Amino acid sequence: MYDDILVPTDGSDHARRAAEHAGVLARQFDATVHLLAVLDVQAAAGPFSAGGIDEQFVERLERTGDVWLNTAAQAVGDVTVHRDNERGEPAKVILSYAEAHDADLVVMGTHGRKGVRRYVSGSVTERVVQRAAVPVLATHGADPILEEAYGDVLVATDGSEAAEAAVEHGIDLATRTGARVHAVSLVDLGRLGTGAEDAPVLEWRNFLEAEAERATEAVVERAEAAGVEAVAAVREDSPVPGLLAYADEAGVDLLVVGTHGRRGVTDAVLGSTAERILRRAERPVLTVRKTDAFVGGVD
C-alpha cells in the first residue's frame, strides 16, 4: 500500500518523531522515504525581503535545510532515502512534491518551530490534510517512541464511503504490523435533542445504534478475514471526546479516521471532526480522504 513516503522536516523534535514513524512504516512496507526541507525564503527574510534577498542568505538557509535532512535521515534509520531542498510556501510545496513523486503517504509533525521553520506547525499540517488525496499521518513530539510496529490501531467508522477508505488503510496497516484493530463507532445522542423517551426519538436512537453495530461488525469481519485480530465498540458519545477517550482506555498506538463521513447525527468521521482530533490527540492520527484525484494547491 505504501511505496513512497514523504516526510517534510524542519529539524525539530516533532519532525524527527515523524521521521521515526516513517522509518518504521518504510521497513514494514519496504518503502522509500522522501525527506523534504521546504525553505520559505520570503518568510525567513521578513520585511527585509522588499529590497531583494541576498543570495548568501539563501545559501545559508539551504545549508540549514541540509542539516535538517541529515537529522531526519538518522531518525528514519536503515531504509532507502531521498533528500530534497525546495523553496516556496510550505503547504503548497509539500502538496506539489507529493503529487510529483507519487507519494502514497505523507508523515508530518503537528507542531514545529515558529518563524522560518513553522511549516510543520498544526495549521500547515491541517492544510495538507484538507488538500492531500493521499493519507496523512500526523505525529506529535510527545508521542511514545515507536519500536518496529503498531500494537493496537483504532479505526473510526460510521459505515460511510469515507470511513471505508480509512478502514482499508487501517486493516492493511494491521496486517503488515500484526496490530489488533479496534473498530469504533460513535452514536451522538446529544444531537437528538430532548425527549429521548419519545417514540420517534427512541426509534431513531435504536436505528443509529443498530447502524453503528453493523458498521463495526463489518470491519471486524473484514479484519478477521485478513487474519487480523479485531474488536468492535459502539459508544454513546460525541465524536471527538468519544474517540479520544476510547483510545486512552484501550491504549491504542494509532487512530485512523476518514476526512469526510456522513453529515448529521452520525458524523463520527466528518472532516472537521478529524481535524479536531488532530489538534487534541496525544497519539499519531492517520487521516484518509475518499478521493481518486489529488486536490492540489492551497488557498
Contacts in CASP RR format, 6 or more apart in sequence:
PFRMAT RR
TARGET T0000
AUTHOR 0000-0000-0000
METHOD contacts of the structure
MODEL  1
MYDDILVPTDGSDHARRAAEHAGVLARQFDATVHLLAVLDVQAAAGPFSA
GGIDEQFVERLERTGDVWLNTAAQAVGDVTVHRDNERGEPAKVILSYAEA
HDADLVVMGTHGRKGVRRYVSGSVTERVVQRAAVPVLATHGADPILEEAY
GDVLVATDGSEAAEAAVEHGIDLATRTGARVHAVSLVDLGRLGTGAEDAP
VLEWRNFLEAEAERATEAVVERAEAAGVEAVAAVREDSPVPGLLAYADEA
GVDLLVVGTHGRRGVTDAVLGSTAERILRRAERPVLTVRKTDAFVGGVD
1 29 0 8 1.000
1 104 0 8 1.000
1 169 0 8 1.000
1 172 0 8 1.000
1 173 0 8 1.000
1 176 0 8 1.000
2 25 0 8 1.000
2 26 0 8 1.000
2 29 0 8 1.000
2 31 0 8 1.000
2 104 0 8 1.000
2 105 0 8 1.000
3 29 0 8 1.000
3 31 0 8 1.000
3 32 0 8 1.000
3 102 0 8 1.000
3 104 0 8 1.000
4 31 0 8 1.000
4 32 0 8 1.000
4 34 0 8 1.000
4 101 0 8 1.000
4 102 0 8 1.000
4 103 0 8 1.000
4 104 0 8 1.000
4 105 0 8 1.000
5 22 0 8 1.000
5 23 0 8 1.000
5 25 0 8 1.000
5 26 0 8 1.000
5 31 0 8 1.000
5 32 0 8 1.000
5 33 0 8 1.000
5 34 0 8 1.000
5 103 0 8 1.000
5 104 0 8 1.000
5 105 0 8 1.000
5 106 0 8 1.000
5 107 0 8 1.000
6 34 0 8 1.000
6 36 0 8 1.000
6 94 0 8 1.000
6 97 0 8 1.000
6 98 0 8 1.000
6 101 0 8 1.000
6 103 0 8 1.000
6 105 0 8 1.000
6 106 0 8 1.000
6 107 0 8 1.000
7 15 0 8 1.000
7 18 0 8 1.000
7 19 0 8 1.000
7 22 0 8 1.000
7 33 0 8 1.000
7 34 0 8 1.000
7 35 0 8 1.000
7 36 0 8 1.000
7 72 0 8 1.000
7 76 0 8 1.000
7 106 0 8 1.000
7 107 0 8 1.000
7 108 0 8 1.000
8 15 0 8 1.000
8 36 0 8 1.000
8 37 0 8 1.000
8 38 0 8 1.000
8 90 0 8 1.000
8 94 0 8 1.000
8 106 0 8 1.000
8 108 0 8 1.000
8 119 0 8 1.000
8 120 0 8 1.000
9 15 0 8 1.000
9 16 0 8 1.000
9 18 0 8 1.000
9 19 0 8 1.000
9 35 0 8 1.000
9 36 0 8 1.000
9 37 0 8 1.000
9 68 0 8 1.000
9 69 0 8 1.000
9 71 0 8 1.000
9 72 0 8 1.000
9 120 0 8 1.000
10 37 0 8 1.000
10 68 0 8 1.000
10 112 0 8 1.000
10 113 0 8 1.000
10 117 0 8 1.000
10 118 0 8 1.000
10 119 0 8 1.000
10 120 0 8 1.000
11 67 0 8 1.000
11 68 0 8 1.000
11 71 0 8 1.000
11 72 0 8 1.000
11 113 0 8 1.000
11 117 0 8 1.000
12 112 0 8 1.000
12 113 0 8 1.000
12 117 0 8 1.000
12 120 0 8 1.000
13 141 0 8 1.000
14 109 0 8 1.000
14 110 0 8 1.000
14 111 0 8 1.000
14 112 0 8 1.000
14 120 0 8 1.000
14 139 0 8 1.000
14 140 0 8 1.000
14 141 0 8 1.000
15 68 0 8 1.000
15 72 0 8 1.000
15 108 0 8 1.000
15 109 0 8 1.000
15 112 0 8 1.000
15 120 0 8 1.000
16 71 0 8 1.000
16 72 0 8 1.000
16 75 0 8 1.000
16 141 0 8 1.000
17 75 0 8 1.000
17 109 0 8 1.000
17 139 0 8 1.000
17 140 0 8 1.000
17 141 0 8 1.000
17 143 0 8 1.000
18 107 0 8 1.000
18 108 0 8 1.000
18 109 0 8 1.000
18 120 0 8 1.000
18 137 0 8 1.000
18 139 0 8 1.000
19 33 0 8 1.000
19 35 0 8 1.000
19 72 0 8 1.000
19 73 0 8 1.000
19 75 0 8 1.000
19 76 0 8 1.000
19 107 0 8 1.000
20 75 0 8 1.000
20 76 0 8 1.000
20 145 0 8 1.000
20 146 0 8 1.000
21 107 0 8 1.000
21 137 0 8 1.000
21 139 0 8 1.000
21 143 0 8 1.000
21 146 0 8 1.000
21 284 0 8 1.000
22 33 0 8 1.000
22 76 0 8 1.000
22 107 0 8 1.000
22 137 0 8 1.000
23 33 0 8 1.000
23 75 0 8 1.000
23 76 0 8 1.000
23 77 0 8 1.000
23 79 0 8 1.000
24 146 0 8 1.000
24 147 0 8 1.000
24 148 0 8 1.000
24 149 0 8 1.000
25 31 0 8 1.000
25 105 0 8 1.000
25 107 0 8 1.000
25 137 0 8 1.000
26 32 0 8 1.000
26 33 0 8 1.000
26 76 0 8 1.000
26 79 0 8 1.000
26 80 0 8 1.000
27 78 0 8 1.000
27 79 0 8 1.000
27 148 0 8 1.000
28 148 0 8 1.000
28 149 0 8 1.000
28 176 0 8 1.000
28 177 0 8 1.000
29 176 0 8 1.000
31 79 0 8 1.000
31 80 0 8 1.000
31 104 0 8 1.000
31 105 0 8 1.000
32 79 0 8 1.000
32 80 0 8 1.000
32 81 0 8 1.000
32 82 0 8 1.000
33 76 0 8 1.000
33 79 0 8 1.000
33 80 0 8 1.000
33 81 0 8 1.000
33 82 0 8 1.000
34 81 0 8 1.000
34 82 0 8 1.000
34 84 0 8 1.000
34 97 0 8 1.000
34 101 0 8 1.000
34 103 0 8 1.000
35 69 0 8 1.000
35 72 0 8 1.000
35 73 0 8 1.000
35 76 0 8 1.000
35 81 0 8 1.000
35 82 0 8 1.000
35 83 0 8 1.000
35 84 0 8 1.000
36 84 0 8 1.000
36 86 0 8 1.000
36 93 0 8 1.000
36 94 0 8 1.000
36 97 0 8 1.000
37 65 0 8 1.000
37 66 0 8 1.000
37 68 0 8 1.000
37 69 0 8 1.000
37 83 0 8 1.000
37 84 0 8 1.000
37 85 0 8 1.000
37 86 0 8 1.000
38 86 0 8 1.000
38 87 0 8 1.000
38 88 0 8 1.000
38 90 0 8 1.000
38 93 0 8 1.000
38 94 0 8 1.000
38 119 0 8 1.000
39 58 0 8 1.000
39 61 0 8 1.000
39 62 0 8 1.000
39 65 0 8 1.000
39 85 0 8 1.000
39 86 0 8 1.000
39 87 0 8 1.000
39 88 0 8 1.000
39 116 0 8 1.000
40 87 0 8 1.000
40 88 0 8 1.000
40 89 0 8 1.000
40 90 0 8 1.000
40 116 0 8 1.000
40 118 0 8 1.000
40 119 0 8 1.000
41 49 0 8 1.000
41 53 0 8 1.000
41 57 0 8 1.000
41 58 0 8 1.000
41 61 0 8 1.000
41 87 0 8 1.000
41 88 0 8 1.000
42 49 0 8 1.000
42 53 0 8 1.000
42 88 0 8 1.000
43 115 0 8 1.000
43 116 0 8 1.000
43 118 0 8 1.000
44 57 0 8 1.000
44 61 0 8 1.000
44 115 0 8 1.000
44 116 0 8 1.000
45 52 0 8 1.000
45 53 0 8 1.000
45 57 0 8 1.000
58 87 0 8 1.000
61 116 0 8 1.000
62 85 0 8 1.000
65 85 0 8 1.000
66 85 0 8 1.000
69 83 0 8 1.000
69 84 0 8 1.000
69 85 0 8 1.000
73 81 0 8 1.000
73 83 0 8 1.000
84 97 0 8 1.000
86 93 0 8 1.000
86 97 0 8 1.000
87 93 0 8 1.000
89 298 0 8 1.000
90 118 0 8 1.000
90 119 0 8 1.000
90 120 0 8 1.000
90 124 0 8 1.000
91 119 0 8 1.000
91 124 0 8 1.000
91 127 0 8 1.000
91 128 0 8 1.000
91 131 0 8 1.000
91 297 0 8 1.000
91 298 0 8 1.000
92 297 0 8 1.000
92 298 0 8 1.000
94 106 0 8 1.000
94 108 0 8 1.000
94 119 0 8 1.000
94 124 0 8 1.000
94 128 0 8 1.000
95 128 0 8 1.000
95 131 0 8 1.000
95 132 0 8 1.000
95 294 0 8 1.000
95 295 0 8 1.000
95 296 0 8 1.000
95 297 0 8 1.000
95 298 0 8 1.000
96 296 0 8 1.000
96 297 0 8 1.000
97 103 0 8 1.000
98 106 0 8 1.000
98 132 0 8 1.000
98 134 0 8 1.000
98 294 0 8 1.000
99 294 0 8 1.000
99 296 0 8 1.000
103 134 0 8 1.000
104 134 0 8 1.000
104 135 0 8 1.000
105 134 0 8 1.000
105 135 0 8 1.000
105 136 0 8 1.000
105 137 0 8 1.000
106 128 0 8 1.000
106 132 0 8 1.000
106 134 0 8 1.000
106 135 0 8 1.000
106 136 0 8 1.000
106 137 0 8 1.000
107 136 0 8 1.000
107 137 0 8 1.000
107 139 0 8 1.000
108 120 0 8 1.000
108 124 0 8 1.000
108 125 0 8 1.000
108 128 0 8 1.000
108 136 0 8 1.000
108 137 0 8 1.000
108 138 0 8 1.000
108 139 0 8 1.000
109 120 0 8 1.000
109 122 0 8 1.000
109 125 0 8 1.000
109 138 0 8 1.000
109 139 0 8 1.000
109 140 0 8 1.000
109 141 0 8 1.000
110 120 0 8 1.000
110 121 0 8 1.000
110 122 0 8 1.000
110 125 0 8 1.000
110 138 0 8 1.000
110 139 0 8 1.000
110 140 0 8 1.000
110 278 0 8 1.000
110 279 0 8 1.000
111 120 0 8 1.000
111 121 0 8 1.000
111 122 0 8 1.000
111 140 0 8 1.000
111 141 0 8 1.000
112 118 0 8 1.000
112 120 0 8 1.000
112 121 0 8 1.000
112 122 0 8 1.000
114 121 0 8 1.000
118 124 0 8 1.000
122 278 0 8 1.000
122 279 0 8 1.000
125 136 0 8 1.000
125 138 0 8 1.000
125 278 0 8 1.000
126 275 0 8 1.000
126 278 0 8 1.000
127 298 0 8 1.000
128 136 0 8 1.000
129 136 0 8 1.000
129 138 0 8 1.000
129 259 0 8 1.000
129 274 0 8 1.000
129 275 0 8 1.000
129 278 0 8 1.000
129 287 0 8 1.000
130 259 0 8 1.000
130 275 0 8 1.000
130 295 0 8 1.000
131 295 0 8 1.000
131 296 0 8 1.000
131 297 0 8 1.000
131 298 0 8 1.000
132 289 0 8 1.000
132 294 0 8 1.000
132 295 0 8 1.000
132 296 0 8 1.000
133 289 0 8 1.000
133 291 0 8 1.000
133 292 0 8 1.000
133 293 0 8 1.000
133 294 0 8 1.000
133 295 0 8 1.000
133 296 0 8 1.000
134 289 0 8 1.000
134 294 0 8 1.000
135 169 0 8 1.000
135 286 0 8 1.000
135 287 0 8 1.000
135 288 0 8 1.000
135 289 0 8 1.000
136 286 0 8 1.000
136 287 0 8 1.000
137 284 0 8 1.000
137 285 0 8 1.000
137 286 0 8 1.000
137 287 0 8 1.000
138 278 0 8 1.000
138 284 0 8 1.000
138 285 0 8 1.000
138 286 0 8 1.000
138 287 0 8 1.000
139 284 0 8 1.000
140 281 0 8 1.000
140 282 0 8 1.000
140 283 0 8 1.000
140 284 0 8 1.000
142 282 0 8 1.000
143 282 0 8 1.000
143 283 0 8 1.000
143 284 0 8 1.000
144 253 0 8 1.000
144 283 0 8 1.000
146 253 0 8 1.000
149 177 0 8 1.000
149 178 0 8 1.000
149 179 0 8 1.000
150 173 0 8 1.000
150 174 0 8 1.000
150 177 0 8 1.000
150 178 0 8 1.000
150 179 0 8 1.000
150 253 0 8 1.000
150 254 0 8 1.000
151 177 0 8 1.000
151 178 0 8 1.000
151 179 0 8 1.000
151 180 0 8 1.000
151 253 0 8 1.000
152 179 0 8 1.000
152 180 0 8 1.000
152 182 0 8 1.000
152 250 0 8 1.000
152 251 0 8 1.000
152 252 0 8 1.000
152 253 0 8 1.000
152 254 0 8 1.000
153 170 0 8 1.000
153 173 0 8 1.000
153 174 0 8 1.000
153 177 0 8 1.000
153 179 0 8 1.000
153 180 0 8 1.000
153 181 0 8 1.000
153 182 0 8 1.000
153 252 0 8 1.000
153 253 0 8 1.000
153 254 0 8 1.000
153 255 0 8 1.000
153 256 0 8 1.000
154 182 0 8 1.000
154 184 0 8 1.000
154 243 0 8 1.000
154 246 0 8 1.000
154 247 0 8 1.000
154 250 0 8 1.000
154 252 0 8 1.000
154 254 0 8 1.000
154 255 0 8 1.000
154 256 0 8 1.000
155 166 0 8 1.000
155 167 0 8 1.000
155 170 0 8 1.000
155 171 0 8 1.000
155 181 0 8 1.000
155 182 0 8 1.000
155 183 0 8 1.000
155 184 0 8 1.000
155 219 0 8 1.000
155 256 0 8 1.000
156 163 0 8 1.000
156 166 0 8 1.000
156 184 0 8 1.000
156 185 0 8 1.000
156 186 0 8 1.000
156 239 0 8 1.000
156 243 0 8 1.000
156 255 0 8 1.000
156 256 0 8 1.000
156 257 0 8 1.000
156 258 0 8 1.000
156 268 0 8 1.000
156 269 0 8 1.000
157 163 0 8 1.000
157 166 0 8 1.000
157 167 0 8 1.000
157 183 0 8 1.000
157 184 0 8 1.000
157 185 0 8 1.000
157 215 0 8 1.000
157 216 0 8 1.000
157 218 0 8 1.000
157 219 0 8 1.000
157 268 0 8 1.000
157 269 0 8 1.000
158 185 0 8 1.000
158 186 0 8 1.000
158 211 0 8 1.000
158 212 0 8 1.000
158 215 0 8 1.000
158 261 0 8 1.000
158 262 0 8 1.000
158 266 0 8 1.000
158 267 0 8 1.000
158 268 0 8 1.000
158 269 0 8 1.000
159 185 0 8 1.000
159 211 0 8 1.000
159 214 0 8 1.000
159 215 0 8 1.000
159 218 0 8 1.000
159 262 0 8 1.000
160 261 0 8 1.000
160 262 0 8 1.000
160 269 0 8 1.000
161 261 0 8 1.000
161 290 0 8 1.000
162 258 0 8 1.000
162 259 0 8 1.000
162 260 0 8 1.000
162 261 0 8 1.000
162 262 0 8 1.000
162 269 0 8 1.000
162 289 0 8 1.000
162 290 0 8 1.000
163 215 0 8 1.000
163 258 0 8 1.000
163 261 0 8 1.000
163 268 0 8 1.000
163 269 0 8 1.000
164 290 0 8 1.000
165 258 0 8 1.000
165 288 0 8 1.000
165 289 0 8 1.000
165 290 0 8 1.000
166 256 0 8 1.000
166 257 0 8 1.000
166 258 0 8 1.000
166 269 0 8 1.000
166 286 0 8 1.000
166 287 0 8 1.000
166 288 0 8 1.000
167 183 0 8 1.000
167 219 0 8 1.000
167 222 0 8 1.000
167 256 0 8 1.000
168 288 0 8 1.000
169 256 0 8 1.000
169 286 0 8 1.000
169 288 0 8 1.000
170 181 0 8 1.000
170 256 0 8 1.000
170 286 0 8 1.000
171 181 0 8 1.000
171 219 0 8 1.000
171 222 0 8 1.000
171 223 0 8 1.000
171 226 0 8 1.000
171 228 0 8 1.000
173 179 0 8 1.000
173 254 0 8 1.000
173 256 0 8 1.000
173 286 0 8 1.000
174 180 0 8 1.000
174 181 0 8 1.000
174 223 0 8 1.000
174 226 0 8 1.000
174 228 0 8 1.000
174 230 0 8 1.000
175 226 0 8 1.000
175 227 0 8 1.000
175 228 0 8 1.000
178 228 0 8 1.000
179 228 0 8 1.000
179 253 0 8 1.000
179 254 0 8 1.000
180 228 0 8 1.000
180 229 0 8 1.000
180 230 0 8 1.000
180 231 0 8 1.000
181 219 0 8 1.000
181 220 0 8 1.000
181 223 0 8 1.000
181 228 0 8 1.000
181 229 0 8 1.000
181 230 0 8 1.000
181 231 0 8 1.000
182 230 0 8 1.000
182 231 0 8 1.000
182 233 0 8 1.000
182 246 0 8 1.000
182 250 0 8 1.000
182 252 0 8 1.000
183 215 0 8 1.000
183 216 0 8 1.000
183 217 0 8 1.000
183 219 0 8 1.000
183 220 0 8 1.000
183 223 0 8 1.000
183 230 0 8 1.000
183 231 0 8 1.000
183 232 0 8 1.000
183 233 0 8 1.000
184 216 0 8 1.000
184 232 0 8 1.000
184 233 0 8 1.000
184 234 0 8 1.000
184 235 0 8 1.000
184 243 0 8 1.000
184 246 0 8 1.000
185 212 0 8 1.000
185 213 0 8 1.000
185 215 0 8 1.000
185 216 0 8 1.000
185 233 0 8 1.000
185 234 0 8 1.000
185 235 0 8 1.000
185 268 0 8 1.000
186 212 0 8 1.000
186 234 0 8 1.000
186 235 0 8 1.000
186 236 0 8 1.000
186 237 0 8 1.000
186 238 0 8 1.000
186 239 0 8 1.000
186 242 0 8 1.000
186 243 0 8 1.000
186 266 0 8 1.000
186 268 0 8 1.000
187 205 0 8 1.000
187 208 0 8 1.000
187 209 0 8 1.000
187 212 0 8 1.000
187 234 0 8 1.000
187 235 0 8 1.000
187 236 0 8 1.000
187 237 0 8 1.000
187 265 0 8 1.000
187 266 0 8 1.000
188 236 0 8 1.000
188 237 0 8 1.000
188 238 0 8 1.000
188 239 0 8 1.000
188 265 0 8 1.000
188 266 0 8 1.000
188 267 0 8 1.000
188 268 0 8 1.000
189 196 0 8 1.000
189 205 0 8 1.000
189 208 0 8 1.000
189 236 0 8 1.000
190 238 0 8 1.000
191 238 0 8 1.000
191 264 0 8 1.000
191 265 0 8 1.000
192 201 0 8 1.000
192 204 0 8 1.000
192 205 0 8 1.000
192 265 0 8 1.000
193 201 0 8 1.000
195 201 0 8 1.000
196 202 0 8 1.000
196 205 0 8 1.000
208 265 0 8 1.000
208 266 0 8 1.000
209 234 0 8 1.000
209 236 0 8 1.000
211 266 0 8 1.000
212 234 0 8 1.000
212 266 0 8 1.000
213 232 0 8 1.000
213 234 0 8 1.000
216 232 0 8 1.000
216 233 0 8 1.000
216 234 0 8 1.000
217 232 0 8 1.000
219 230 0 8 1.000
219 232 0 8 1.000
220 230 0 8 1.000
220 231 0 8 1.000
220 232 0 8 1.000
223 229 0 8 1.000
223 230 0 8 1.000
224 230 0 8 1.000
233 246 0 8 1.000
235 242 0 8 1.000
235 246 0 8 1.000
237 245 0 8 1.000
239 267 0 8 1.000
239 268 0 8 1.000
239 269 0 8 1.000
239 270 0 8 1.000
239 273 0 8 1.000
240 273 0 8 1.000
240 276 0 8 1.000
240 277 0 8 1.000
240 280 0 8 1.000
243 255 0 8 1.000
243 257 0 8 1.000
243 268 0 8 1.000
243 277 0 8 1.000
244 277 0 8 1.000
244 280 0 8 1.000
244 281 0 8 1.000
246 252 0 8 1.000
247 255 0 8 1.000
247 281 0 8 1.000
247 283 0 8 1.000
248 282 0 8 1.000
252 283 0 8 1.000
253 283 0 8 1.000
253 284 0 8 1.000
254 283 0 8 1.000
254 284 0 8 1.000
254 285 0 8 1.000
254 286 0 8 1.000
255 277 0 8 1.000
255 281 0 8 1.000
255 283 0 8 1.000
255 284 0 8 1.000
255 285 0 8 1.000
255 286 0 8 1.000
256 285 0 8 1.000
256 286 0 8 1.000
256 288 0 8 1.000
257 269 0 8 1.000
257 273 0 8 1.000
257 274 0 8 1.000
257 277 0 8 1.000
257 285 0 8 1.000
257 286 0 8 1.000
257 287 0 8 1.000
257 288 0 8 1.000
258 269 0 8 1.000
258 271 0 8 1.000
258 274 0 8 1.000
258 287 0 8 1.000
258 288 0 8 1.000
258 289 0 8 1.000
258 290 0 8 1.000
259 269 0 8 1.000
259 271 0 8 1.000
259 274 0 8 1.000
259 287 0 8 1.000
259 288 0 8 1.000
259 289 0 8 1.000
259 290 0 8 1.000
260 269 0 8 1.000
260 270 0 8 1.000
260 271 0 8 1.000
260 289 0 8 1.000
260 290 0 8 1.000
261 267 0 8 1.000
261 268 0 8 1.000
261 269 0 8 1.000
261 270 0 8 1.000
261 271 0 8 1.000
262 269 0 8 1.000
262 270 0 8 1.000
263 270 0 8 1.000
267 273 0 8 1.000
274 285 0 8 1.000
274 287 0 8 1.000
277 285 0 8 1.000
278 285 0 8 1.000
278 287 0 8 1.000
289 295 0 8 1.000
END
